[in-house]
Amino acid sequence: MSQTPCNILFIHTDQQRRDLIGCYGDRNIATPNLDALAAEGVVFDNCFTPIPLCAPARASMLTGLLPIHHGLVRNVESGSVDGLDFLGKFPAFSEILSAGGYSCWHAGKWHVGTQLRAEDCGFRGVHYPGYGYPKKHPHYKDYLKSRGLPPFKLDREFHGTHRDGSQGSLLAALQVGPLEAAPEYYLTEQAIGMLREAAAAKQPFFGRIDFWGPHEPCIIPEPYYSLYDGLRLEPWPNFKEDFAGKPRIQRDYVDYWSVQDFAWEDWMKVIRAYYGYATMLDHQIGRLLAALKALGLYEQTAIFFTSDHGGMLGAHRLCDKGPFLYDEVLRVPFIARVPGVTRLGGREAGWIYNYDLMPTFLELAGMTAPAELDARSILPVLRGEQQREELMFGEFHGHHVPVSLRVVRTGDWKYIFNGADVDELYDLKHDPSEMVNRASDPQCLATLREMRERLRKRMEEVNDPVLRYFEKARVRS
């Protein structure tokens, strides 16, 4: 346990692909500030989200609990009437930090429940209801007006097209006006202001900035919208997906996002905008870290960077996220720089979850985490005191339609329980792109049974309510 409470800065992006960051191996994208942070800290190569959906993942990071335990399992805009709020009162790490003397502030996207606000959890800051850009929020509009910046306006919009020829989903657009008008710049200004207040107060602080991107639609100003116009990438290895032997809903989601007719060149338009968005975010992160240094806070501040989940961006011809548990949405970037703990340029192979941050924050602050959390502090891993098993479990309860999915993943295999549809089994060693579902392959029967048994045991351990059906209908099949 930490003897001297340190400052903590949590940088959180929305739906960011781990493999499309420089320090994770992408040589086409410019992310110099994240790469520099990685060089001063530790990069986790195997960090996962417990659920690849915004609101429940954020709720888990707040409480250290699995979605099946806190009960918030769907987004507010979901096509379901339940699972949109917590089942009861669960202490957030920020409430505990605030009660223990920390000044806690939050800037940006919240997206946790229908009524809960950041201030209800011990944070100071502007509350943004819902999940989308703050284009109509009074605080943002006042910011634009006070600086003589133009109102939020889009140009050069790029949409999908539905099968009937009607306009489909907005996937990318240019925000008209200078960079200073972009919501992400605006958020960074808020965060820098909070850092200045913290430096003047000489009180330990927990600061959290939640960017809206690089989640689609990728809405960004110049020079970022055109920054990667010359970029050419080879199609993702799984772009030729035909969904043979896979759950029907995956094919339905291609239609839902109106990308069913997209060729690779169409996807490249979205990916170029995504790259521009990610680079813009990196530059804002650079501004934030520069402010920390200028204020003399950098060496007394633990810094964490992660995302709530990943995104498809045309992998398996899919868009966004949804009722599928491919690695593109399950694996997330995770960088930690903790003075006195992390080593320069470290790589960590240990398997963790992004919601492990909850008890990590409390341990850093020298505070006791609530009993019976699902999450575990990563500080023992960073100190080299703990090795974690190469095994992950995840869940999904639906987004636009209610479905029930569970996943167990090892280094070599992934098994997905798909409720009322076919299960999936992937040989990750020989098929890392997850193209061939081996669940019905007689040669994989022993592996299927082994992975189902691993999942059954996990569901039993966490008292998963789906176990009653799974155990009788799947394990014995």
C-alpha positions as a Markdown table, in Angstrom:
| # | Residue | x | y | z |
|---|---|---|---|---|
| 1 | Met | 0.0 | 0.0 | 0.0 |
| 2 | Ser | 1.2 | 3.4 | -0.9 |
| 3 | Gln | 2.5 | 5.4 | 2.1 |
| 4 | Thr | 2.3 | 8.9 | 0.5 |
| 5 | Pro | -0.9 | 9.5 | -1.6 |
| 6 | Cys | 0.1 | 10.6 | -5.1 |
| 7 | Asn | -1.9 | 12.6 | -7.7 |
| 8 | Ile | -3.6 | 10.4 | -10.3 |
| 9 | Leu | -4.5 | 11.4 | -13.9 |
| 10 | Phe | -6.8 | 9.0 | -15.8 |
| 11 | Ile | -6.9 | 9.6 | -19.6 |
| 12 | His | -9.8 | 7.7 | -21.1 |
| 13 | Thr | -10.7 | 7.4 | -24.8 |
| 14 | Asp | -13.9 | 5.9 | -26.3 |
| 15 | Gln | -13.7 | 2.9 | -28.6 |
| 16 | Gln | -10.0 | 3.0 | -29.4 |
| 17 | Arg | -8.3 | 0.1 | -31.2 |
| 18 | Arg | -5.1 | -1.0 | -29.4 |
| 19 | Asp | -3.4 | -2.1 | -32.6 |
| 20 | Leu | -3.8 | 1.3 | -34.2 |
| 21 | Ile | -1.4 | 3.1 | -31.9 |
| 22 | Gly | 2.3 | 3.6 | -32.5 |
| 23 | Cys | 3.5 | 1.9 | -29.3 |
| 24 | Tyr | 1.4 | -1.1 | -30.1 |
| 25 | Gly | 3.1 | -1.5 | -33.5 |
| 26 | Asp | 1.2 | 0.7 | -36.0 |
| 27 | Arg | 3.8 | 2.5 | -38.1 |
| 28 | Asn | 1.3 | 4.4 | -40.2 |
| 29 | Ile | -0.2 | 6.5 | -37.4 |
| 30 | Ala | 1.3 | 9.5 | -35.6 |
| 31 | Thr | 0.8 | 9.1 | -31.8 |
| 32 | Pro | 4.0 | 10.7 | -30.5 |
| 33 | Asn | 2.7 | 11.6 | -27.0 |
| 34 | Leu | 1.2 | 8.3 | -26.2 |
| 35 | Asp | 4.4 | 6.7 | -27.5 |
| 36 | Ala | 6.5 | 8.9 | -25.3 |
| 37 | Leu | 4.3 | 8.1 | -22.3 |
| 38 | Ala | 4.8 | 4.4 | -23.1 |
| 39 | Ala | 8.5 | 4.9 | -23.2 |
| 40 | Glu | 8.4 | 6.4 | -19.7 |
| 41 | Gly | 6.1 | 3.7 | -18.3 |
| 42 | Val | 4.7 | 0.3 | -19.0 |
| 43 | Val | 2.6 | -0.9 | -21.9 |
| 44 | Phe | 0.2 | -3.8 | -21.2 |
| 45 | Asp | 0.0 | -6.1 | -24.2 |
| 46 | Asn | -2.9 | -8.1 | -22.9 |
| 47 | Cys | -5.5 | -5.8 | -21.4 |
| 48 | Phe | -9.2 | -6.6 | -21.9 |
| 49 | Thr | -12.5 | -5.0 | -21.3 |
| 50 | Pro | -15.0 | -7.1 | -19.3 |
| 51 | Ile | -17.7 | -6.0 | -21.7 |
| 52 | Pro | -17.3 | -4.3 | -25.1 |
| 53 | Leu | -20.0 | -1.7 | -24.6 |
| 54 | Cys | -19.6 | 1.9 | -23.4 |
| 55 | Ala | -21.9 | 2.4 | -20.4 |
| 56 | Pro | -21.5 | -1.0 | -18.7 |
| 57 | Ala | -17.7 | -0.9 | -19.2 |
| 58 | Arg | -17.5 | 2.6 | -17.7 |
| 59 | Ala | -19.7 | 1.4 | -14.8 |
| 60 | Ser | -17.4 | -1.4 | -14.2 |
| 61 | Met | -14.3 | 0.9 | -14.1 |
| 62 | Leu | -16.2 | 3.1 | -11.6 |
| 63 | Thr | -17.2 | 0.3 | -9.3 |
| 64 | Gly | -14.7 | -2.6 | -9.8 |
| 65 | Leu | -17.7 | -4.9 | -10.4 |
| 66 | Leu | -18.7 | -7.0 | -13.3 |
| 67 | Pro | -21.8 | -5.9 | -15.2 |
| 68 | Ile | -23.8 | -8.9 | -14.0 |
| 69 | His | -23.1 | -7.7 | -10.4 |
| 70 | His | -23.7 | -4.0 | -10.7 |
| 71 | Gly | -26.6 | -4.5 | -13.1 |
| 72 | Leu | -25.9 | -1.7 | -15.7 |
| 73 | Val | -25.5 | -3.9 | -18.7 |
| 74 | Arg | -26.7 | -1.8 | -21.7 |
| 75 | Asn | -26.3 | 1.7 | -23.1 |
| 76 | Val | -29.0 | 4.3 | -22.5 |
| 77 | Glu | -29.8 | 4.3 | -26.2 |
| 78 | Ser | -30.2 | 0.5 | -26.2 |
| 79 | Gly | -33.2 | -1.1 | -27.7 |
| 80 | Ser | -34.1 | -2.5 | -24.3 |
| 81 | Val | -36.0 | -1.1 | -21.3 |
| 82 | Asp | -33.9 | -2.8 | -18.6 |
| 83 | Gly | -30.3 | -3.0 | -17.5 |
| 84 | Leu | -29.8 | 0.8 | -18.0 |
| 85 | Asp | -29.0 | 1.7 | -14.4 |
| 86 | Phe | -27.3 | 0.2 | -11.3 |
| 87 | Leu | -29.2 | -2.5 | -9.4 |
| 88 | Gly | -28.4 | -0.7 | -6.1 |
| 89 | Lys | -25.9 | 1.6 | -4.5 |
| 90 | Phe | -22.3 | 0.7 | -5.3 |
| 91 | Pro | -19.5 | 2.9 | -4.0 |
| 92 | Ala | -17.5 | 4.5 | -6.8 |
| 93 | Phe | -13.7 | 4.9 | -6.4 |
| 94 | Ser | -14.1 | 8.6 | -6.7 |
| 95 | Glu | -16.5 | 8.7 | -3.8 |
| 96 | Ile | -13.9 | 6.9 | -1.6 |
| 97 | Leu | -11.1 | 9.2 | -2.8 |
| 98 | Ser | -13.2 | 12.3 | -2.2 |
| 99 | Ala | -14.0 | 11.2 | 1.3 |
| 100 | Gly | -10.4 | 10.5 | 1.9 |
| 101 | Gly | -9.2 | 14.0 | 1.1 |
| 102 | Tyr | -8.7 | 13.9 | -2.7 |
| 103 | Ser | -9.9 | 16.6 | -5.0 |
| 104 | Cys | -11.7 | 14.7 | -7.8 |
| 105 | Trp | -12.6 | 16.3 | -11.1 |
| 106 | His | -14.0 | 14.9 | -14.3 |
| 107 | Ala | -14.0 | 16.4 | -17.8 |
| 108 | Gly | -15.9 | 14.9 | -20.7 |
| 109 | Lys | -18.2 | 12.0 | -21.6 |
| 110 | Trp | -19.9 | 10.3 | -18.7 |
| 111 | His | -22.5 | 7.9 | -20.1 |
| 112 | Val | -23.2 | 5.9 | -17.0 |
| 113 | Gly | -26.9 | 5.2 | -16.5 |
| 114 | Thr | -30.0 | 7.3 | -17.2 |
| 115 | Gln | -29.9 | 9.6 | -14.1 |
| 116 | Leu | -26.5 | 9.2 | -12.4 |
| 117 | Arg | -24.1 | 12.2 | -12.7 |
| 118 | Ala | -20.4 | 12.5 | -12.2 |
| 119 | Glu | -21.1 | 14.8 | -9.2 |
| 120 | Asp | -23.1 | 12.0 | -7.6 |
| 121 | Cys | -19.9 | 10.1 | -7.5 |
| 122 | Gly | -17.7 | 12.7 | -5.9 |
| 123 | Phe | -16.5 | 14.5 | -9.1 |
| 124 | Arg | -16.4 | 18.2 | -9.9 |
| 125 | Gly | -17.0 | 19.2 | -13.4 |
| 126 | Val | -19.6 | 19.8 | -16.2 |
| 127 | His | -22.1 | 17.0 | -16.7 |
| 128 | Tyr | -22.9 | 15.9 | -20.2 |
| 129 | Pro | -26.1 | 13.9 | -20.4 |
| 130 | Gly | -26.3 | 11.1 | -22.9 |
| 131 | Tyr | -23.5 | 9.7 | -25.0 |
| 132 | Gly | -23.0 | 12.0 | -28.0 |
| 133 | Tyr | -21.1 | 15.2 | -28.8 |
| 134 | Pro | -21.9 | 18.2 | -26.6 |
| 135 | Lys | -22.9 | 20.3 | -29.6 |
| 136 | Lys | -26.1 | 21.6 | -27.9 |
| 137 | His | -24.7 | 21.8 | -24.4 |
| 138 | Pro | -24.9 | 25.3 | -22.9 |
| 139 | His | -21.3 | 25.1 | -21.5 |
| 140 | Tyr | -19.9 | 24.2 | -24.9 |
| 141 | Lys | -21.9 | 26.8 | -26.7 |
| 142 | Asp | -20.8 | 29.4 | -24.2 |
| 143 | Tyr | -17.2 | 28.3 | -24.7 |
| 144 | Leu | -17.5 | 28.8 | -28.5 |
| 145 | Lys | -19.2 | 32.2 | -28.1 |
| 146 | Ser | -16.7 | 33.5 | -25.5 |
| 147 | Arg | -13.8 | 32.7 | -27.8 |
| 148 | Gly | -15.4 | 33.9 | -31.0 |
| 149 | Leu | -15.5 | 30.4 | -32.5 |
| 150 | Pro | -18.1 | 29.3 | -35.0 |
| 151 | Pro | -21.0 | 27.0 | -33.8 |
| 152 | Phe | -20.8 | 23.3 | -34.3 |
| 153 | Lys | -21.3 | 22.6 | -38.0 |
| 154 | Leu | -20.4 | 19.6 | -40.3 |
| 155 | Asp | -19.3 | 19.4 | -43.9 |
| 156 | Arg | -18.0 | 16.6 | -46.2 |
| 157 | Glu | -20.2 | 14.0 | -44.4 |
| 158 | Phe | -19.6 | 10.4 | -45.3 |
| 159 | His | -22.6 | 8.1 | -44.7 |
| 160 | Gly | -23.4 | 4.4 | -45.4 |
| 161 | Thr | -26.3 | 3.6 | -47.7 |
| 162 | His | -29.1 | 1.2 | -46.8 |
| 163 | Arg | -30.2 | -1.5 | -49.2 |
| 164 | Asp | -33.2 | 0.6 | -50.2 |
| 165 | Gly | -30.9 | 3.4 | -51.2 |
| 166 | Ser | -31.7 | 5.7 | -48.3 |
| 167 | Gln | -29.0 | 7.5 | -46.4 |
| 168 | Gly | -27.4 | 5.4 | -43.7 |
| 169 | Ser | -25.2 | 6.0 | -40.7 |
| 170 | Leu | -22.9 | 8.9 | -40.4 |
| 171 | Leu | -19.4 | 7.5 | -40.2 |
| 172 | Ala | -17.1 | 10.6 | -40.7 |
| 173 | Ala | -17.4 | 14.3 | -41.2 |
| 174 | Leu | -15.4 | 17.5 | -41.2 |
| 175 | Gln | -16.1 | 19.9 | -38.3 |
| 176 | Val | -16.1 | 23.4 | -39.8 |
| 177 | Gly | -13.9 | 25.8 | -38.0 |
| 178 | Pro | -10.5 | 25.8 | -36.2 |
| 179 | Leu | -9.1 | 23.1 | -33.9 |
| 180 | Glu | -10.0 | 25.3 | -30.9 |
| 181 | Ala | -13.7 | 24.7 | -31.7 |
| 182 | Ala | -13.4 | 20.9 | -31.5 |
| 183 | Pro | -15.0 | 19.2 | -28.5 |
| 184 | Glu | -11.8 | 17.4 | -27.7 |
| 185 | Tyr | -9.8 | 20.7 | -27.5 |
| 186 | Tyr | -12.5 | 22.2 | -25.4 |
| 187 | Leu | -12.3 | 19.2 | -23.0 |
| 188 | Thr | -8.5 | 19.6 | -22.8 |
| 189 | Glu | -8.9 | 23.2 | -21.9 |
| 190 | Gln | -11.2 | 22.2 | -19.0 |
| 191 | Ala | -8.8 | 19.6 | -17.8 |
| 192 | Ile | -5.8 | 22.1 | -17.9 |
| 193 | Gly | -7.9 | 24.5 | -15.9 |
| 194 | Met | -8.5 | 21.8 | -13.3 |
| 195 | Leu | -4.8 | 21.1 | -13.1 |
| 196 | Arg | -4.1 | 24.7 | -12.5 |
| 197 | Glu | -6.6 | 24.7 | -9.6 |
| 198 | Ala | -5.0 | 21.5 | -8.2 |
| 199 | Ala | -1.5 | 23.0 | -8.3 |
| 200 | Ala | -2.7 | 26.1 | -6.4 |
| 201 | Ala | -4.7 | 24.1 | -3.9 |
| 202 | Lys | -1.7 | 21.8 | -3.0 |
| 203 | Gln | -4.1 | 19.0 | -2.4 |
| 204 | Pro | -3.8 | 15.5 | -3.8 |
| 205 | Phe | -6.1 | 15.2 | -6.8 |
| 206 | Phe | -7.7 | 12.6 | -9.1 |
| 207 | Gly | -8.3 | 14.0 | -12.5 |
| 208 | Arg | -10.2 | 12.2 | -15.3 |
| 209 | Ile | -10.6 | 13.3 | -18.9 |
| 210 | Asp | -13.0 | 11.3 | -21.0 |
| 211 | Phe | -12.7 | 12.0 | -24.7 |
| 212 | Trp | -15.7 | 11.3 | -27.1 |
| 213 | Gly | -13.4 | 9.7 | -29.7 |
| 214 | Pro | -12.1 | 8.1 | -31.7 |
| 215 | His | -15.5 | 6.5 | -31.7 |
| 216 | Glu | -17.4 | 6.7 | -35.0 |
| 217 | Pro | -18.7 | 9.0 | -36.4 |
| 218 | Cys | -15.2 | 10.5 | -36.7 |
| 219 | Ile | -16.0 | 14.2 | -36.6 |
| 220 | Ile | -12.8 | 16.3 | -36.6 |
| 221 | Pro | -11.6 | 19.6 | -38.0 |
| 222 | Glu | -8.7 | 20.3 | -40.3 |
| 223 | Pro | -5.8 | 19.7 | -40.5 |
| 224 | Tyr | -6.8 | 16.3 | -39.1 |
| 225 | Tyr | -9.6 | 15.4 | -41.4 |
| 226 | Ser | -7.3 | 15.4 | -44.4 |
| 227 | Leu | -4.1 | 14.4 | -42.6 |
| 228 | Tyr | -4.1 | 10.9 | -43.8 |
| 229 | Asp | -5.6 | 11.4 | -47.3 |
| 230 | Gly | -2.7 | 9.6 | -48.8 |
| 231 | Leu | -2.8 | 6.6 | -46.5 |
| 232 | Arg | -3.1 | 3.2 | -48.2 |
| 233 | Leu | -3.6 | 0.1 | -46.1 |
| 234 | Glu | -4.0 | -3.5 | -47.1 |
| 235 | Pro | -7.4 | -4.9 | -46.2 |
| 236 | Trp | -7.6 | -6.3 | -42.7 |
| 237 | Pro | -7.0 | -10.1 | -42.9 |
| 238 | Asn | -10.6 | -10.8 | -41.9 |
| 239 | Phe | -12.2 | -8.2 | -44.3 |
| 240 | Lys | -13.3 | -11.1 | -46.6 |
| 241 | Glu | -15.7 | -12.3 | -43.9 |
| 242 | Asp | -18.7 | -14.3 | -45.2 |
| 243 | Phe | -20.2 | -15.2 | -41.8 |
| 244 | Ala | -20.5 | -18.9 | -42.7 |
| 245 | Gly | -21.2 | -20.9 | -39.6 |
| 246 | Lys | -21.5 | -17.8 | -37.5 |
| 247 | Pro | -24.4 | -16.2 | -35.6 |
| 248 | Arg | -26.9 | -14.5 | -37.9 |
| 249 | Ile | -26.9 | -11.2 | -35.9 |
| 250 | Gln | -23.4 | -10.5 | -37.1 |
| 251 | Arg | -24.6 | -10.3 | -40.7 |
| 252 | Asp | -27.6 | -8.2 | -39.5 |
| 253 | Tyr | -25.3 | -5.7 | -38.0 |
| 254 | Val | -23.5 | -5.1 | -41.3 |
| 255 | Asp | -26.9 | -4.0 | -42.6 |
| 256 | Tyr | -27.8 | -2.1 | -39.5 |
| 257 | Trp | -24.8 | 0.2 | -40.0 |
| 258 | Ser | -25.6 | 0.4 | -43.7 |
| 259 | Val | -22.1 | -0.8 | -44.7 |
| 260 | Gln | -23.2 | -4.0 | -46.4 |
| 261 | Asp | -22.0 | -2.8 | -49.8 |
| 262 | Phe | -18.8 | -1.2 | -48.6 |
| 263 | Ala | -15.6 | -2.1 | -50.6 |
| 264 | Trp | -12.3 | -1.7 | -48.9 |
| 265 | Glu | -11.9 | 1.8 | -50.5 |
| 266 | Asp | -15.1 | 2.9 | -48.7 |
| 267 | Trp | -13.7 | 1.6 | -45.4 |
| 268 | Met | -10.4 | 3.4 | -46.1 |
| 269 | Lys | -12.4 | 6.7 | -45.9 |
| 270 | Val | -13.5 | 5.9 | -42.4 |
| 271 | Ile | -10.1 | 4.6 | -41.3 |
| 272 | Arg | -8.4 | 7.7 | -42.6 |
| 273 | Ala | -10.7 | 9.9 | -40.5 |
| 274 | Tyr | -10.2 | 7.5 | -37.5 |
| 275 | Tyr | -6.4 | 7.9 | -37.9 |
| 276 | Gly | -6.9 | 11.7 | -38.0 |
| 277 | Tyr | -9.1 | 11.6 | -34.9 |
| 278 | Ala | -6.6 | 9.4 | -33.0 |
| 279 | Thr | -3.7 | 11.8 | -33.9 |
| 280 | Met | -5.8 | 14.8 | -32.8 |
| 281 | Leu | -6.5 | 13.1 | -29.5 |
| 282 | Asp | -2.8 | 12.3 | -29.1 |
| 283 | His | -2.0 | 16.0 | -29.5 |
| 284 | Gln | -4.5 | 17.0 | -26.9 |
| 285 | Ile | -3.0 | 14.4 | -24.5 |
| 286 | Gly | 0.4 | 16.1 | -25.3 |
| 287 | Arg | -1.1 | 19.4 | -24.2 |
| 288 | Leu | -2.3 | 17.9 | -21.0 |
| 289 | Leu | 1.0 | 16.3 | -20.1 |
| 290 | Ala | 2.9 | 19.5 | -21.0 |
| 291 | Ala | 0.6 | 21.4 | -18.5 |
| 292 | Leu | 1.4 | 18.8 | -15.8 |
| 293 | Lys | 5.1 | 19.4 | -16.4 |
| 294 | Ala | 4.8 | 23.2 | -16.5 |
| 295 | Leu | 2.9 | 23.2 | -13.2 |
| 296 | Gly | 5.5 | 21.0 | -11.5 |
| 297 | Leu | 3.1 | 18.1 | -11.0 |
| 298 | Tyr | 4.4 | 15.5 | -13.5 |
| 299 | Glu | 6.8 | 13.7 | -11.2 |
| 300 | Gln | 4.1 | 13.5 | -8.4 |
| 301 | Thr | 1.4 | 12.1 | -10.7 |
| 302 | Ala | 0.5 | 8.6 | -11.7 |
| 303 | Ile | -0.8 | 8.5 | -15.2 |
| 304 | Phe | -3.0 | 5.9 | -16.7 |
| 305 | Phe | -4.3 | 5.6 | -20.3 |
| 306 | Thr | -6.9 | 3.2 | -21.6 |
| 307 | Ser | -10.2 | 2.9 | -23.5 |
| 308 | Asp | -13.5 | 1.4 | -22.6 |
| 309 | His | -13.4 | -1.1 | -25.5 |
| 310 | Gly | -12.1 | -1.4 | -29.1 |
| 311 | Gly | -13.9 | -1.0 | -32.4 |
| 312 | Met | -14.2 | -3.0 | -35.6 |
| 313 | Leu | -13.5 | -0.4 | -38.4 |
| 314 | Gly | -14.3 | -2.9 | -41.1 |
| 315 | Ala | -12.8 | -5.9 | -39.5 |
| 316 | His | -15.1 | -8.8 | -40.4 |
| 317 | Arg | -16.9 | -6.2 | -42.5 |
| 318 | Leu | -18.4 | -4.9 | -39.2 |
| 319 | Cys | -18.7 | -1.4 | -37.8 |
| 320 | Asp | -18.6 | 0.0 | -34.3 |
| 321 | Lys | -19.3 | -2.7 | -31.7 |
| 322 | Gly | -22.2 | -5.0 | -31.0 |
| 323 | Pro | -23.2 | -8.6 | -30.3 |
| 324 | Phe | -19.8 | -10.1 | -31.3 |
| 325 | Leu | -16.7 | -10.7 | -29.2 |
| 326 | Tyr | -13.8 | -10.5 | -31.6 |
| 327 | Asp | -10.5 | -9.3 | -30.3 |
| 328 | Glu | -10.9 | -6.0 | -32.1 |
| 329 | Val | -13.5 | -5.0 | -29.5 |
| 330 | Leu | -12.2 | -7.1 | -26.5 |
| 331 | Arg | -8.6 | -6.0 | -26.3 |
| 332 | Val | -7.8 | -2.4 | -25.3 |
| 333 | Pro | -4.7 | -0.2 | -25.0 |
| 334 | Phe | -3.4 | 0.3 | -21.5 |
| 335 | Ile | -0.4 | 2.4 | -20.5 |
| 336 | Ala | 0.7 | 3.1 | -16.9 |
| 337 | Arg | 3.3 | 5.5 | -15.6 |
| 338 | Val | 3.6 | 5.4 | -11.9 |
| 339 | Pro | 6.6 | 7.3 | -10.3 |
| 340 | Gly | 8.7 | 4.9 | -8.2 |
| 341 | Val | 6.9 | 1.8 | -9.5 |
| 342 | Thr | 7.0 | 1.5 | -13.3 |
| 343 | Arg | 10.2 | 1.0 | -15.2 |
| 344 | Leu | 11.2 | 3.0 | -18.4 |
| 345 | Gly | 9.8 | 1.5 | -21.6 |
| 346 | Gly | 8.5 | -1.6 | -19.9 |
| 347 | Arg | 6.2 | -4.2 | -21.6 |
| 348 | Glu | 3.9 | -6.3 | -19.5 |
| 349 | Ala | 2.6 | -9.6 | -20.8 |
| 350 | Gly | 0.4 | -10.2 | -17.8 |
| 351 | Trp | -3.4 | -10.3 | -18.5 |
| 352 | Ile | -5.5 | -7.6 | -16.9 |
| 353 | Tyr | -8.8 | -5.8 | -17.4 |
| 354 | Asn | -9.3 | -2.1 | -17.7 |
| 355 | Tyr | -11.8 | -2.2 | -14.7 |
| 356 | Asp | -8.8 | -3.3 | -12.6 |
| 357 | Leu | -8.1 | 0.5 | -12.4 |
| 358 | Met | -10.7 | 0.9 | -9.6 |
| 359 | Pro | -8.8 | -0.8 | -6.8 |
| 360 | Thr | -5.5 | 0.3 | -8.4 |
| 361 | Phe | -6.5 | 4.0 | -7.8 |
| 362 | Leu | -7.5 | 3.3 | -4.2 |
| 363 | Glu | -4.2 | 1.4 | -3.5 |
| 364 | Leu | -2.2 | 4.2 | -4.9 |
| 365 | Ala | -4.1 | 6.6 | -2.6 |
| 366 | Gly | -3.4 | 4.4 | 0.4 |
| 367 | Met | -7.1 | 3.6 | 0.8 |
| 368 | Thr | -8.8 | 0.3 | 1.3 |
| 369 | Ala | -11.0 | -1.0 | -1.6 |
| 370 | Pro | -14.5 | -2.3 | -0.8 |
| 371 | Ala | -14.8 | -6.0 | 0.0 |
| 372 | Glu | -15.8 | -8.5 | -2.7 |
| 373 | Leu | -14.7 | -6.6 | -5.7 |
| 374 | Asp | -14.4 | -8.5 | -9.0 |
| 375 | Ala | -11.4 | -6.3 | -10.0 |
| 376 | Arg | -7.9 | -6.6 | -8.7 |
| 377 | Ser | -5.2 | -3.9 | -8.3 |
| 378 | Ile | -2.5 | -4.1 | -11.0 |
| 379 | Leu | 0.1 | -2.6 | -8.7 |
| 380 | Pro | 1.4 | -6.0 | -7.7 |
| 381 | Val | 1.8 | -6.8 | -11.4 |
| 382 | Leu | 3.7 | -3.6 | -12.0 |
| 383 | Arg | 6.0 | -4.3 | -9.0 |
| 384 | Gly | 6.7 | -7.8 | -10.3 |
| 385 | Glu | 5.1 | -9.4 | -7.3 |
| 386 | Gln | 2.3 | -11.1 | -9.1 |
| 387 | Gln | 1.8 | -13.2 | -12.2 |
| 388 | Arg | -1.6 | -13.5 | -13.6 |
| 389 | Glu | -3.1 | -16.4 | -15.4 |
| 390 | Glu | -3.5 | -16.1 | -19.2 |
| 391 | Leu | -7.2 | -16.4 | -19.1 |
| 392 | Met | -10.0 | -13.8 | -19.7 |
| 393 | Phe | -13.7 | -13.9 | -19.4 |
| 394 | Gly | -16.2 | -11.4 | -20.8 |
| 395 | Glu | -19.9 | -10.8 | -21.2 |
| 396 | Phe | -22.4 | -9.1 | -23.4 |
| 397 | His | -26.1 | -8.5 | -22.9 |
| 398 | Gly | -27.2 | -6.8 | -26.0 |
| 399 | His | -27.0 | -3.3 | -27.5 |
| 400 | His | -29.8 | -2.5 | -30.0 |
| 401 | Val | -31.4 | -5.9 | -29.4 |
| 402 | Pro | -31.1 | -8.0 | -26.2 |
| 403 | Val | -28.9 | -11.0 | -26.6 |
| 404 | Ser | -26.7 | -13.0 | -24.1 |
| 405 | Leu | -23.1 | -13.8 | -24.9 |
| 406 | Arg | -20.2 | -15.0 | -22.7 |
| 407 | Val | -16.6 | -15.5 | -23.7 |
| 408 | Val | -13.6 | -17.4 | -22.4 |
| 409 | Arg | -10.2 | -16.8 | -24.0 |
| 410 | Thr | -6.8 | -18.3 | -23.5 |
| 411 | Gly | -3.6 | -17.6 | -25.5 |
| 412 | Asp | -4.5 | -20.2 | -28.1 |
| 413 | Trp | -8.3 | -20.6 | -28.1 |
| 414 | Lys | -11.5 | -18.5 | -27.7 |
| 415 | Tyr | -15.0 | -19.9 | -27.0 |
| 416 | Ile | -18.1 | -17.8 | -27.2 |
| 417 | Phe | -21.5 | -18.8 | -25.8 |
| 418 | Asn | -24.1 | -17.2 | -28.1 |
| 419 | Gly | -27.4 | -17.7 | -26.3 |
| 420 | Ala | -30.0 | -18.9 | -28.7 |
| 421 | Asp | -27.6 | -19.0 | -31.7 |
| 422 | Val | -24.6 | -21.1 | -32.7 |
| 423 | Asp | -21.6 | -21.0 | -30.4 |
| 424 | Glu | -18.1 | -20.0 | -31.7 |
| 425 | Leu | -14.7 | -21.6 | -31.2 |
| 426 | Tyr | -11.6 | -20.0 | -32.7 |
| 427 | Asp | -8.1 | -21.5 | -32.9 |
| 428 | Leu | -6.2 | -18.2 | -32.2 |
| 429 | Lys | -2.8 | -19.8 | -32.8 |
| 430 | His | -3.5 | -20.8 | -36.4 |
| 431 | Asp | -6.4 | -18.4 | -37.1 |
| 432 | Pro | -5.7 | -15.2 | -35.2 |
| 433 | Ser | -8.1 | -13.3 | -37.4 |
| 434 | Glu | -11.0 | -15.4 | -36.1 |
| 435 | Met | -12.3 | -16.4 | -39.5 |
| 436 | Val | -13.2 | -20.1 | -39.1 |
| 437 | Asn | -15.7 | -21.1 | -36.4 |
| 438 | Arg | -14.5 | -24.5 | -35.3 |
| 439 | Ala | -17.4 | -25.2 | -32.8 |
| 440 | Ser | -18.9 | -27.9 | -35.0 |
| 441 | Asp | -15.6 | -29.4 | -36.1 |
| 442 | Pro | -15.3 | -33.0 | -34.7 |
| 443 | Gln | -11.5 | -32.6 | -34.5 |
| 444 | Cys | -12.1 | -29.8 | -31.9 |
| 445 | Leu | -14.6 | -31.5 | -29.8 |
| 446 | Ala | -12.2 | -32.1 | -26.9 |
| 447 | Thr | -11.1 | -28.4 | -27.0 |
| 448 | Leu | -14.7 | -27.3 | -27.2 |
| 449 | Arg | -15.6 | -29.3 | -24.1 |
| 450 | Glu | -12.6 | -28.0 | -22.2 |
| 451 | Met | -13.4 | -24.4 | -23.0 |
| 452 | Arg | -17.0 | -24.8 | -22.1 |
| 453 | Glu | -16.0 | -26.3 | -18.8 |
| 454 | Arg | -13.7 | -23.3 | -18.1 |
| 455 | Leu | -16.6 | -21.0 | -18.8 |
| 456 | Arg | -19.0 | -23.1 | -16.7 |
| 457 | Lys | -16.7 | -22.9 | -13.7 |
| 458 | Arg | -16.3 | -19.1 | -14.1 |
| 459 | Met | -20.0 | -18.6 | -14.4 |
| 460 | Glu | -20.4 | -20.7 | -11.2 |
| 461 | Glu | -17.8 | -18.6 | -9.4 |
| 462 | Val | -19.5 | -15.3 | -10.2 |
| 463 | Asn | -23.0 | -16.6 | -9.9 |
| 464 | Asp | -23.9 | -15.8 | -13.4 |
| 465 | Pro | -27.7 | -15.9 | -13.8 |
| 466 | Val | -27.3 | -17.5 | -17.3 |
| 467 | Leu | -25.5 | -20.6 | -15.8 |
| 468 | Arg | -28.8 | -22.4 | -15.3 |
| 469 | Tyr | -29.5 | -22.5 | -19.0 |
| 470 | Phe | -25.9 | -22.8 | -20.2 |
| 471 | Glu | -25.1 | -25.7 | -17.9 |
| 472 | Lys | -28.1 | -27.8 | -19.0 |
| 473 | Ala | -28.2 | -26.8 | -22.7 |
| 474 | Arg | -24.6 | -26.3 | -23.7 |
| 475 | Val | -22.2 | -28.2 | -21.4 |
| 476 | Arg | -24.0 | -31.4 | -21.9 |
| 477 | Ser | -24.4 | -31.1 | -25.7 |
